[in-house]
Amino acid sequence: MSNYLISFPAAAMVVPAEELPAVAEAAHAVIREAKAAGVYVFAGGIDAAVAPLRVAGDGSVREGAGSTSPTLDGGFAVLELPSREAALTWAARLAAACRCEQELRVFMFDPES
């Protein structure tokens, strides 16, 4: 089993405001199904109202994302799945619910984490 990150940047979701409640319900339905299937690890959305911070090894803090950081401002789900094919299936379900493409990544296994 591997953990997969299924995500999208906020700019990818181009949905009229009046349709957002239906999109949210559809996405929540997929997450409820993932929980029922026992594959849910966690999910959520990045709070765009809270600015990112960079914390250095010496404890100093600077505002803003790193200049080389990918945009991390949309929604995501982490699911524990038996195969890439299963991950593709769940990513497609989330893409349909959210009405936008999802990016799929796999976490490397680290026995100490």
All heavy atoms as an XYZ file, in Angstrom:
815
protein
N       0.849     -1.177      0.000
C       0.000      0.000      0.000
C       0.896      1.241      0.000
O       1.907      1.282      0.676
C      -0.888      0.023      1.239
C      -1.880     -1.119      1.341
S      -3.268     -0.958      0.234
C      -4.420     -0.115      1.263
N       0.480      2.232     -0.763
C       1.189      3.505     -0.836
C       0.209      4.630     -0.568
O      -0.989      4.497     -0.802
C       1.808      3.704     -2.222
O       2.794      2.744     -2.466
N       0.743      5.749     -0.098
C      -0.066      6.955      0.064
C       0.072      7.787     -1.197
O       1.186      8.027     -1.682
C       0.386      7.766      1.273
C      -0.037      7.127      2.573
O      -1.032      6.410      2.637
N       0.718      7.369      3.620
N      -1.063      8.236     -1.710
C      -1.109      9.054     -2.913
C      -1.686     10.420     -2.588
O      -2.677     10.519     -1.866
C      -1.982      8.383     -3.984
C      -1.357      7.145     -4.577
C      -1.503      5.917     -3.970
C      -0.605      7.217     -5.744
C      -0.915      4.775     -4.504
C      -0.018      6.085     -6.283
C      -0.179      4.867     -5.657
O       0.403      3.748     -6.201
N      -1.065     11.455     -3.141
C      -1.570     12.815     -3.034
C      -2.333     13.123     -4.308
O      -1.782     13.033     -5.409
C      -0.420     13.811     -2.865
C      -0.795     15.287     -2.915
C      -1.676     15.667     -1.733
C       0.465     16.148     -2.943
N      -3.597     13.470     -4.163
C      -4.442     13.882     -5.291
C      -4.784     15.335     -5.018
O      -5.372     15.655     -3.983
C      -5.712     13.015     -5.375
C      -5.331     11.537     -5.513
C      -6.595     13.473     -6.528
C      -6.501     10.578     -5.347
N      -4.402     16.240     -5.929
C      -4.550     17.664     -5.623
C      -4.817     18.488     -6.870
O      -4.673     18.010     -7.992
C      -3.277     18.182     -4.946
O      -2.174     18.097     -5.837
N      -5.201     19.732     -6.633
C      -5.387     20.686     -7.717
C      -5.124     22.096     -7.192
O      -5.404     22.383     -6.027
C      -6.808     20.612     -8.311
C      -7.890     21.008     -7.346
C      -8.348     22.314     -7.281
C      -8.443     20.079     -6.488
C      -9.345     22.686     -6.398
C      -9.441     20.434     -5.603
C      -9.888     21.743     -5.551
N      -4.567     22.991     -8.038
C      -4.410     24.381     -7.625
C      -5.756     25.097     -7.710
O      -6.620     24.725     -8.509
C      -3.413     24.952     -8.637
C      -3.584     24.089     -9.845
C      -3.974     22.730     -9.345
N      -5.942     26.097     -6.879
C      -7.208     26.826     -6.841
C      -7.600     27.367     -8.213
O      -8.786     27.358     -8.576
C      -7.130     27.966     -5.825
N      -6.641     27.814     -9.008
C      -6.938     28.405    -10.318
C      -7.531     27.397    -11.296
O      -8.161     27.775    -12.275
C      -5.676     29.021    -10.917
N      -7.338     26.100    -11.025
C      -7.860     25.076    -11.931
C      -9.373     24.936    -11.836
O     -10.019     24.490    -12.775
C      -7.206     23.730    -11.639
N      -9.945     25.310    -10.696
C     -11.380     25.147    -10.503
C     -12.104     26.403    -10.989
O     -12.190     27.403    -10.293
C     -11.723     24.879     -9.037
C     -13.194     24.553     -8.848
S     -13.653     24.301     -7.130
C     -13.052     22.661     -6.887
N     -12.592     26.335    -12.216
C     -13.320     27.452    -12.815
C     -14.790     27.054    -12.844
O     -15.261     26.422    -13.781
C     -12.786     27.756    -14.235
C     -13.512     28.945    -14.835
C     -11.291     27.998    -14.201
N     -15.484     27.412    -11.777
C     -16.876     27.019    -11.593
C     -17.665     28.264    -11.204
O     -17.227     29.024    -10.340
C     -16.989     25.953    -10.473
C     -18.418     25.573    -10.220
C     -16.155     24.733    -10.812
N     -18.827     28.483    -11.823
C     -19.647     29.628    -11.411
C     -19.983     29.554     -9.920
O     -20.199     28.456     -9.373
C     -20.912     29.490    -12.258
C     -20.506     28.641    -13.428
C     -19.438     27.717    -12.914
N     -20.018     30.691     -9.267
C     -20.247     30.755     -7.819
C     -21.504     30.000     -7.396
O     -21.508     29.333     -6.357
C     -20.324     32.206     -7.368
N     -22.551     30.071     -8.207
C     -23.803     29.403     -7.827
C     -23.688     27.876     -7.872
O     -24.522     27.168     -7.306
C     -24.979     29.882     -8.687
C     -24.875     29.565    -10.156
C     -24.129     30.616    -10.980
O     -23.555     31.566    -10.401
O     -24.115     30.463    -12.215
N     -22.650     27.361     -8.535
C     -22.457     25.908     -8.606
C     -21.497     25.375     -7.549
O     -21.349     24.156     -7.404
C     -21.974     25.525    -10.006
C     -23.014     25.790    -11.087
C     -22.530     25.407    -12.471
O     -21.657     24.527    -12.587
O     -23.037     26.009    -13.439
N     -20.844     26.265     -6.809
C     -19.871     25.826     -5.811
C     -20.469     24.906     -4.746
O     -19.824     23.923     -4.369
C     -19.171     27.021     -5.173
C     -18.125     27.697     -6.065
C     -17.573     28.937     -5.389
C     -16.996     26.731     -6.406
N     -21.679     25.168     -4.237
C     -22.237     24.225     -3.259
C     -22.399     22.810     -3.822
O     -22.127     21.828     -3.120
C     -23.589     24.835     -2.885
C     -23.420     26.300     -3.144
C     -22.533     26.366     -4.365
N     -22.795     22.683     -5.066
C     -22.945     21.360     -5.683
C     -21.584     20.692     -5.856
O     -21.451     19.475     -5.648
C     -23.660     21.476     -7.025
N     -20.566     21.463     -6.216
C     -19.215     20.921     -6.363
C     -18.701     20.448     -5.000
O     -18.141     19.354     -4.880
C     -18.260     21.965     -6.982
C     -16.815     21.519     -6.903
C     -18.663     22.241     -8.429
N     -18.910     21.268     -3.968
C     -18.476     20.884     -2.626
C     -19.159     19.598     -2.177
O     -18.511     18.697     -1.636
C     -18.750     22.009     -1.637
N     -20.444     19.484     -2.406
C     -21.166     18.266     -2.014
C     -20.661     17.053     -2.789
O     -20.479     15.976     -2.218
C     -22.668     18.431     -2.208
C     -23.465     17.166     -1.932
C     -23.164     16.487     -0.593
O     -22.884     17.174      0.397
O     -23.207     15.236     -0.551
N     -20.400     17.215     -4.072
C     -19.888     16.105     -4.870
C     -18.516     15.664     -4.367
O     -18.243     14.462     -4.252
C     -19.822     16.494     -6.347
N     -17.657     16.623     -4.056
C     -16.327     16.292     -3.538
C     -16.441     15.618     -2.173
O     -15.752     14.625     -1.901
C     -15.463     17.542     -3.450
N     -17.310     16.138     -1.324
C     -17.502     15.525     -0.004
C     -18.043     14.103     -0.130
O     -17.680     13.221      0.660
C     -18.435     16.377      0.856
C     -17.833     17.678      1.271
N     -18.568     18.818      1.444
C     -16.546     18.025      1.530
C     -17.781     19.815      1.794
N     -16.544     19.356      1.857
N     -18.880     13.868     -1.119
C     -19.417     12.520     -1.340
C     -18.290     11.546     -1.687
O     -18.269     10.418     -1.185
C     -20.477     12.535     -2.443
N     -17.348     11.972     -2.520
C     -16.214     11.104     -2.869
C     -15.367     10.833     -1.623
O     -14.936      9.694     -1.383
C     -15.362     11.704     -4.007
C     -14.111     10.869     -4.259
C     -16.182     11.840     -5.277
N     -15.153     11.854     -0.813
C     -14.370     11.678      0.411
C     -15.091     10.728      1.368
O     -14.461      9.868      1.996
C     -14.071     13.036      1.076
C     -13.139     13.871      0.182
C     -13.488     12.860      2.477
C     -11.799     13.227     -0.138
N     -16.418     10.855      1.489
C     -17.168      9.915      2.333
C     -17.003      8.484      1.826
O     -16.862      7.541      2.605
C     -18.647     10.304      2.391
C     -18.918     11.540      3.245
C     -20.401     11.743      3.510
N     -21.170     12.028      2.320
C     -21.377     13.244      1.805
N     -20.847     14.317      2.396
N     -22.111     13.405      0.721
N     -16.995      8.313      0.493
C     -16.799      6.984     -0.098
C     -15.386      6.459      0.197
O     -15.214      5.270      0.473
C     -17.055      7.034     -1.602
C     -18.511      7.283     -1.947
C     -18.735      7.583     -3.426
O     -17.824      7.341     -4.239
O     -19.823      8.067     -3.751
N     -14.398      7.346      0.152
C     -13.022      6.935      0.472
C     -12.931      6.499      1.929
O     -12.258      5.508      2.254
C     -12.045      8.068      0.171
N     -13.605      7.220      2.817
C     -13.621      6.832      4.233
C     -14.288      5.470      4.398
O     -13.768      4.598      5.106
C     -14.348      7.888      5.068
C     -13.560      9.174      5.219
C     -14.354     10.198      6.014
C     -13.564     11.488      6.194
N     -14.307     12.498      6.963
N     -15.429      5.287      3.755
C     -16.152      4.011      3.849
C     -15.324      2.854      3.289
O     -15.411      1.731      3.786
C     -17.490      4.108      3.118
N     -14.507      3.135      2.276
C     -13.664      2.101      1.664
C     -12.398      1.836      2.476
O     -11.648      0.914      2.166
C     -13.298      2.510      0.237
N     -12.146      2.657      3.503
C     -10.963      2.467      4.338
C      -9.666      2.949      3.721
O      -8.598      2.539      4.163
N      -9.732      3.822      2.703
C      -8.516      4.299      2.038
C      -8.181      5.751      2.384
O      -7.125      6.253      1.997
C      -8.603      4.131      0.497
C      -8.784      2.664      0.137
C      -9.728      4.975     -0.102
N      -9.053      6.429      3.112
C      -8.885      7.842      3.456
C      -7.774      8.014      4.487
O      -7.744      7.313      5.499
C     -10.200      8.374      4.013
C     -10.169      9.796      4.485
C     -10.367     10.850      3.605
C      -9.962     10.108      5.827
C     -10.355     12.165      4.042
C      -9.943     11.412      6.266
C     -10.142     12.439      5.372
O     -10.130     13.729      5.811
N      -6.838      8.931      4.229
C      -5.829      9.318      5.210
C      -6.188     10.699      5.734
O      -6.442     10.883      6.912
C      -4.402      9.285      4.619
C      -3.380      9.767      5.645
C      -4.054      7.884      4.136
N      -6.224     11.706      4.863
C      -6.747     13.025      5.209
C      -6.956     13.826      3.949
O      -6.460     13.481      2.878
C      -5.862     13.779      6.218
C      -4.515     14.201      5.700
C      -4.315     15.455      5.150
C      -3.429     13.341      5.783
C      -3.069     15.842      4.686
C      -2.167     13.722      5.334
C      -1.997     14.975      4.785
N      -7.716     14.901      4.070
C      -8.008     15.757      2.922
C      -8.337     17.153      3.430
O      -8.605     17.351      4.611
C      -9.182     15.194      2.113
N      -8.347     18.098      2.518
C      -8.705     19.455      2.886
C      -8.363     20.427      1.782
O      -8.049     20.041      0.660
N      -8.422     21.662      2.146
C      -8.081     22.732      1.219
C      -7.174     23.717      1.928
O      -7.280     23.920      3.137
N      -6.287     24.328      1.187
C      -5.393     25.328      1.747
C      -6.182     26.613      1.982
O      -6.906     27.076      1.105
C      -4.205     25.596      0.790
C      -3.435     24.302      0.513
C      -3.302     26.694      1.326
C      -2.810     23.661      1.729
N      -6.062     27.174      3.171
C      -6.772     28.405      3.523
C      -6.031     29.591      2.899
O      -4.982     30.014      3.396
C      -6.848     28.554      5.033
C      -7.700     29.724      5.481
O      -8.025     30.606      4.649
O      -8.042     29.766      6.676
N      -6.579     30.109      1.803
C      -5.931     31.206      1.078
C      -5.895     32.497      1.888
O      -5.109     33.400      1.576
C      -6.643     31.443     -0.248
N      -6.694     32.602      2.937
C      -6.718     33.811      3.766
C      -5.519     33.868      4.722
O      -5.273     34.908      5.337
C      -8.021     33.879      4.551
N      -4.792     32.766      4.866
C      -3.639     32.722      5.759
C      -2.383     32.627      4.896
O      -2.202     31.657      4.162
C      -3.727     31.506      6.720
C      -2.502     31.451      7.617
C      -5.007     31.562      7.535
N      -1.540     33.641      5.002
C      -0.325     33.694      4.177
C       0.656     32.602      4.589
O       0.774     32.275      5.772
C       0.336     35.062      4.315
N       1.391     32.031      3.611
C       2.409     31.034      3.960
C       3.599     31.693      4.660
O       3.874     32.887      4.477
C       2.813     30.456      2.606
C       2.479     31.511      1.622
C       1.302     32.247      2.178
N       4.296     30.908      5.447
C       5.506     31.354      6.130
C       6.634     30.404      5.799
O       6.417     29.221      5.580
C       5.296     31.360      7.650
C       4.199     32.260      8.193
C       4.023     32.016      9.691
C       4.522     33.722      7.928
N       7.847     30.930      5.785
C       9.044     30.101      5.621
C       9.802     30.134      6.941
O      10.057     31.208      7.482
C       9.913     30.622      4.488
C       9.253     30.361      3.135
C      10.091     30.889      2.016
N       9.899     32.354      2.008
C      10.661     33.201      1.357
N      11.693     32.776      0.674
N      10.409     34.486      1.368
N      10.126     28.974      7.456
C      10.818     28.858      8.731
C      12.183     28.229      8.471
O      12.280     27.133      7.918
C      10.005     27.993      9.723
C      10.718     27.924     11.066
C       8.591     28.538      9.877
N      13.247     28.935      8.875
C      14.617     28.457      8.669
C      15.058     27.584      9.836
O      14.414     27.558     10.893
C      15.557     29.653      8.512
N      16.153     26.883      9.640
C      16.700     26.008     10.667
C      17.054     26.722     11.954
O      17.058     26.119     13.029
N      17.353     28.026     11.877
C      17.675     28.791     13.084
C      16.429     29.335     13.767
O      16.516     30.058     14.753
C      18.655     29.922     12.760
C      18.061     30.987     11.831
O      16.866     30.900     11.459
O      18.802     31.920     11.457
N      15.254     29.017     13.210
C      13.993     29.460     13.804
C      13.483     30.785     13.265
O      12.383     31.206     13.614
N      14.260     31.439     12.406
C      13.782     32.705     11.851
C      12.619     32.441     10.892
O      12.534     31.395     10.259
C      14.913     33.458     11.145
O      15.412     32.693     10.065
N      11.713     33.413     10.826
C      10.484     33.273     10.042
C      10.386     34.416      9.040
O      10.646     35.573      9.382
C       9.250     33.299     10.981
C       7.967     33.202     10.187
C       9.341     32.181     12.004
N      10.033     34.045      7.799
C       9.799     35.051      6.758
C       8.442     34.762      6.142
O       8.040     33.606      5.996
C      10.877     34.983      5.683
C      12.221     35.378      6.213
C      13.328     35.431      5.208
N      13.006     35.104      3.843
C      13.869     34.649      2.964
N      15.110     34.440      3.318
N      13.520     34.390      1.729
N       7.748     35.823      5.748
C       6.447     35.663      5.102
C       6.617     35.297      3.644
O       7.605     35.652      3.004
C       5.634     36.956      5.223
C       5.136     37.214      6.621
C       4.165     38.366      6.689
O       3.649     38.811      5.639
O       3.915     38.834      7.807
N       5.642     34.571      3.121
C       5.590     34.247      1.704
C       6.110     32.852      1.403
O       6.840     32.254      2.174
N       5.673     32.371      0.257
C       6.127     31.066     -0.215
C       7.516     31.211     -0.809
O       7.924     32.296     -1.216
C       5.160     30.528     -1.270
N       8.247     30.128     -0.874
C       9.558     30.147     -1.501
C       9.437     30.467     -2.979
O       8.441     30.133     -3.619
N      10.446     31.111     -3.525
C      10.381     31.530     -4.932
C      10.341     30.349     -5.891
O       9.860     30.473     -7.006
C      11.564     32.443     -5.265
O      12.773     31.739     -5.072
N      10.847     29.197     -5.461
C      10.826     28.024     -6.339
C       9.744     27.028     -5.936
O       9.646     25.947     -6.501
C      12.193     27.305     -6.312
O      12.474     26.887     -4.974
C      13.290     28.222     -6.826
N       8.923     27.410     -4.953
C       7.871     26.507     -4.483
C       6.754     26.405     -5.512
O       6.357     27.403     -6.113
C       7.263     27.020     -3.174
O       8.222     27.046     -2.158
N       6.216     25.198     -5.705
C       5.040     25.086     -6.570
C       3.845     25.730     -5.870
O       3.833     25.857     -4.643
C       4.839     23.574     -6.712
C       5.499     23.000     -5.502
C       6.623     23.928     -5.148
N       2.877     26.154     -6.646
C       1.686     26.745     -6.059
C       0.948     25.676     -5.264
O       0.618     24.622     -5.775
C       0.768     27.314     -7.159
O       1.503     28.287     -7.891
C      -0.464     27.938     -6.572
N       0.731     25.964     -3.998
C       0.003     25.050     -3.132
C      -1.134     25.852     -2.514
O      -1.006     26.429     -1.444
C       0.924     24.474     -2.059
C       0.308     23.461     -1.108
C      -0.246     22.256     -1.874
C       1.314     23.009     -0.082
N      -2.239     25.954     -3.257
C      -3.319     26.806     -2.789
C      -4.701     26.250     -3.090
O      -5.680     26.952     -3.014
C      -3.184     28.202     -3.403
C      -3.345     28.199     -4.917
O      -3.483     27.118     -5.524
O      -3.334     29.294     -5.502
N      -4.806     25.003     -3.403
C      -6.109     24.438     -3.743
C      -6.528     23.366     -2.767
O      -6.290     23.470     -1.570
N      -7.126     22.326     -3.296
C      -7.594     21.224     -2.473
C      -6.739     19.997     -2.672
O      -6.027     19.869     -3.660
N      -6.819     19.084     -1.709
C      -6.016     17.873     -1.805
C      -6.660     16.754     -1.000
O      -7.478     16.991     -0.117
C      -4.601     18.119     -1.285
C      -4.577     18.495      0.179
C      -4.494     17.514      1.154
C      -4.680     19.812      0.567
C      -4.504     17.857      2.498
C      -4.684     20.160      1.909
C      -4.598     19.177      2.880
N      -6.277     15.551     -1.334
C      -6.640     14.375     -0.558
C      -5.445     13.445     -0.545
O      -4.718     13.345     -1.541
C      -7.841     13.658     -1.173
N      -5.228     12.786      0.571
C      -4.216     11.748      0.666
C      -4.954     10.448      0.937
O      -5.703     10.342      1.911
C      -3.188     12.040      1.780
C      -2.195     10.898      1.916
C      -2.459     13.351      1.501
N      -4.773      9.490      0.051
C      -5.429      8.197      0.160
C      -4.379      7.094      0.183
O      -3.371      7.176     -0.525
C      -6.377      7.971     -1.025
C      -7.445      9.033     -1.259
C      -8.306      8.658     -2.466
C      -8.313      9.245     -0.027
N      -4.619      6.070      0.983
C      -3.734      4.907      1.025
C      -4.342      3.841      0.132
O      -5.437      3.340      0.411
C      -3.586      4.390      2.449
C      -2.581      3.263      2.545
C      -2.347      2.822      3.977
O      -3.316      2.769      4.760
O      -1.182      2.533      4.294
N      -3.632      3.524     -0.944
C      -4.203      2.668     -1.991
C      -3.238      1.549     -2.379
O      -2.018      1.694     -2.263
C      -4.537      3.528     -3.212
C      -5.568      4.635     -2.924
C      -5.559      5.674     -4.017
C      -6.941      4.032     -2.741
N      -3.783      0.457     -2.893
C      -2.951     -0.699     -3.216
C      -2.174     -0.588     -4.522
O      -1.228     -1.343     -4.739
C      -3.959     -1.842     -3.305
C      -5.228     -1.175     -3.718
C      -5.200      0.167     -3.037
N      -2.562      0.356     -5.411
C      -1.894      0.405     -6.718
C      -2.076      1.771     -7.367
O      -2.960      2.546     -7.001
C      -2.481     -0.658     -7.648
O      -3.833     -0.346     -7.946
N      -1.244      2.002     -8.365
C      -1.376      3.223     -9.170
C      -2.721      3.249     -9.888
O      -3.343      4.295    -10.019
C      -0.219      3.298    -10.174
C      -0.226      4.543    -11.026
C       1.020      4.556    -11.933
N       0.984      5.633    -12.868
C       1.395      6.867    -12.623
N       1.877      7.185    -11.447
N       1.336      7.796    -13.557
N      -3.176      2.097    -10.346
C      -4.466      2.022    -11.041
C      -5.603      2.458    -10.111
O      -6.502      3.189    -10.530
C      -4.714      0.611    -11.574
C      -3.777      0.196    -12.688
C      -2.350     -0.122    -12.225
O      -2.143     -0.495    -11.043
O      -1.434      0.038    -13.049
N      -5.555      2.019     -8.868
C      -6.569      2.445     -7.893
C      -6.481      3.951     -7.668
O      -7.504      4.639     -7.570
C      -6.397      1.690     -6.579
N      -5.255      4.475     -7.602
C      -5.071      5.920     -7.419
C      -5.639      6.695     -8.600
O      -6.271      7.740     -8.425
C      -3.591      6.241     -7.226
N      -5.427      6.185     -9.805
C      -5.979      6.844    -10.987
C      -7.506      6.856    -10.946
O      -8.140      7.851    -11.320
C      -5.484      6.151    -12.260
C      -4.003      6.344    -12.578
C      -3.564      5.389    -13.678
C      -3.708      7.790    -12.940
N      -8.096      5.783    -10.462
C      -9.555      5.711    -10.358
C     -10.080      6.751     -9.376
O     -11.041      7.477     -9.683
C      -9.989      4.290     -9.931
O      -9.571      3.368    -10.939
C     -11.490      4.199     -9.743
N      -9.466      6.834     -8.200
C      -9.909      7.830     -7.217
C      -9.649      9.252     -7.719
O     -10.471     10.150     -7.504
C      -9.225      7.599     -5.873
C      -9.848      6.468     -5.115
C      -9.376      5.189     -5.018
C     -11.071      6.502     -4.375
N     -10.234      4.444     -4.256
C     -11.280      5.210     -3.838
C     -12.003      7.493     -4.101
C     -12.384      4.894     -3.050
C     -13.106      7.179     -3.316
C     -13.288      5.894     -2.808
N      -8.518      9.481     -8.396
C      -8.229     10.812     -8.940
C      -9.280     11.204     -9.970
O      -9.723     12.362    -10.010
C      -6.831     10.843     -9.556
N      -9.704     10.267    -10.794
C     -10.750     10.558    -11.785
C     -12.072     10.898    -11.105
O     -12.796     11.789    -11.555
C     -10.918      9.375    -12.736
N     -12.372     10.199    -10.021
C     -13.609     10.487     -9.292
C     -13.568     11.888     -8.696
O     -14.560     12.626     -8.745
C     -13.828      9.438     -8.210
C     -14.114      8.056     -8.799
C     -14.198      6.997     -7.759
N     -15.460      7.127     -7.033
C     -15.793      6.349     -6.020
N     -14.987      5.392     -5.619
N     -16.942      6.525     -5.420
N     -12.423     12.265     -8.140
C     -12.291     13.616     -7.587
C     -12.295     14.666     -8.687
O     -12.863     15.745     -8.514
C     -11.034     13.719     -6.723
C     -11.177     13.057     -5.357
C      -9.819     12.878     -4.693
C     -12.115     13.874     -4.476
N     -11.685     14.364     -9.830
C     -11.707     15.303    -10.955
C     -13.139     15.563    -11.417
O     -13.519     16.705    -11.690
C     -10.864     14.773    -12.109
N     -13.935     14.507    -11.495
C     -15.336     14.671    -11.909
C     -16.100     15.497    -10.874
O     -16.865     16.394    -11.226
C     -15.994     13.315    -12.105
N     -15.876     15.221     -9.597
C     -16.583     15.944     -8.537
C     -16.181     17.410     -8.494
O     -17.029     18.297     -8.363
C     -16.308     15.282     -7.189
N     -14.872     17.677     -8.614
C     -14.361     19.053     -8.509
C     -14.422     19.815     -9.830
O     -14.165     21.006     -9.868
C     -12.925     19.032     -7.997
S     -12.777     18.399     -6.313
N     -14.717     19.094    -10.902
C     -14.810     19.684    -12.240
C     -13.496     20.298    -12.702
O     -13.472     21.325    -13.382
C     -15.943     20.707    -12.308
C     -17.294     20.125    -11.939
C     -18.372     21.146    -12.070
N     -19.598     20.672    -11.427
C     -20.695     21.396    -11.331
N     -20.734     22.597    -11.834
N     -21.751     20.904    -10.736
N     -12.399     19.664    -12.316
C     -11.080     20.105    -12.792
C     -10.097     18.946    -12.674
O     -10.283     18.033    -11.873
C     -10.576     21.324    -12.022
S     -10.277     21.056    -10.270
N      -9.059     19.005    -13.496
C      -8.025     17.984    -13.462
C      -7.384     17.915    -12.080
O      -7.258     18.928    -11.396
C      -6.919     18.296    -14.473
C      -7.284     18.046    -15.896
C      -6.091     18.226    -16.820
O      -5.142     18.974    -16.484
O      -6.117     17.619    -17.897
N      -6.951     16.724    -11.728
C      -6.248     16.494    -10.473
C      -4.822     16.070    -10.790
O      -4.573     15.406    -11.792
C      -6.938     15.384     -9.683
C      -8.401     15.644     -9.391
C      -8.620     16.764     -8.406
O      -8.135     16.706     -7.280
N      -9.341     17.798     -8.811
N      -3.906     16.457     -9.945
C      -2.521     16.003    -10.068
C      -2.344     14.820     -9.130
O      -2.792     14.860     -7.987
C      -1.573     17.127     -9.678
C      -0.114     16.739     -9.784
C       0.803     17.888     -9.460
O       0.842     18.852    -10.244
O       1.482     17.811     -8.407
N      -1.705     13.768     -9.603
C      -1.502     12.565     -8.814
C      -0.020     12.387     -8.531
O       0.803     12.411     -9.461
C      -2.042     11.342     -9.569
C      -1.879      9.995     -8.878
C      -2.688      9.945     -7.586
C      -2.292      8.874     -9.815
N       0.315     12.196     -7.266
C       1.699     11.943     -6.850
C       1.692     10.849     -5.793
O       0.721     10.706     -5.047
C       2.358     13.191     -6.273
C       2.526     14.278     -7.321
C       3.301     15.432     -6.755
N       3.465     16.454     -7.758
C       4.645     16.787     -8.262
N       5.737     16.162     -7.885
N       4.731     17.734     -9.155
N       2.764     10.113     -5.731
C       2.890      9.061     -4.732
C       3.966      9.474     -3.714
O       4.993     10.048     -4.098
C       3.223      7.694     -5.362
C       4.565      7.700     -6.064
C       3.131      6.573     -4.334
N       3.700      9.225     -2.440
C       4.684      9.495     -1.398
C       5.693      8.357     -1.383
O       5.339      7.191     -1.495
C       4.019      9.583     -0.020
C       3.264     10.856      0.204
C       1.907     10.917     -0.070
C       3.904     11.992      0.670
C       1.204     12.084      0.130
C       3.198     13.175      0.878
C       1.854     13.213      0.604
N       6.969      8.705     -1.228
C       8.007      7.685     -1.089
C       7.818      7.010      0.273
O       7.420      7.666      1.245
C       9.404      8.312     -1.136
C       9.755      8.871     -2.485
S      11.477      9.454     -2.587
C      11.620     10.547     -1.204
N       8.109      5.728      0.335
C       8.016      5.021      1.602
C       9.226      5.383      2.461
O      10.362      5.353      1.991
C       7.960      3.512      1.372
C       7.982      2.739      2.652
C       6.860      2.727      3.472
C       9.111      2.062      3.061
C       6.873      2.035      4.681
C       9.127      1.346      4.259
C       8.006      1.347      5.060
N       8.978      5.732      3.686
C      10.038      6.007      4.652
C       9.690      5.245      5.921
O       8.718      5.584      6.599
C      10.125      7.504      4.927
C      11.211      7.874      5.936
O      11.805      6.961      6.555
O      11.449      9.066      6.113
N      10.439      4.198      6.243
C      10.093      3.365      7.404
C      10.118      4.107      8.729
O       9.571      3.626      9.713
C      11.138      2.245      7.363
C      12.265      2.794      6.578
C      11.658      3.766      5.596
N      10.734      5.271      8.772
C      10.800      6.026     10.038
C       9.738      7.100     10.141
O       9.725      7.855     11.112
C      12.190      6.630     10.187
C      13.235      5.540     10.361
C      14.493      6.032     11.025
O      14.425      6.986     11.818
O      15.535      5.447     10.740
N       8.852      7.209      9.168
C       7.814      8.242      9.276
C       6.451      7.612      9.433
O       6.273      6.429      9.395
C       7.823      9.160      8.072
O       7.507      8.453      6.908
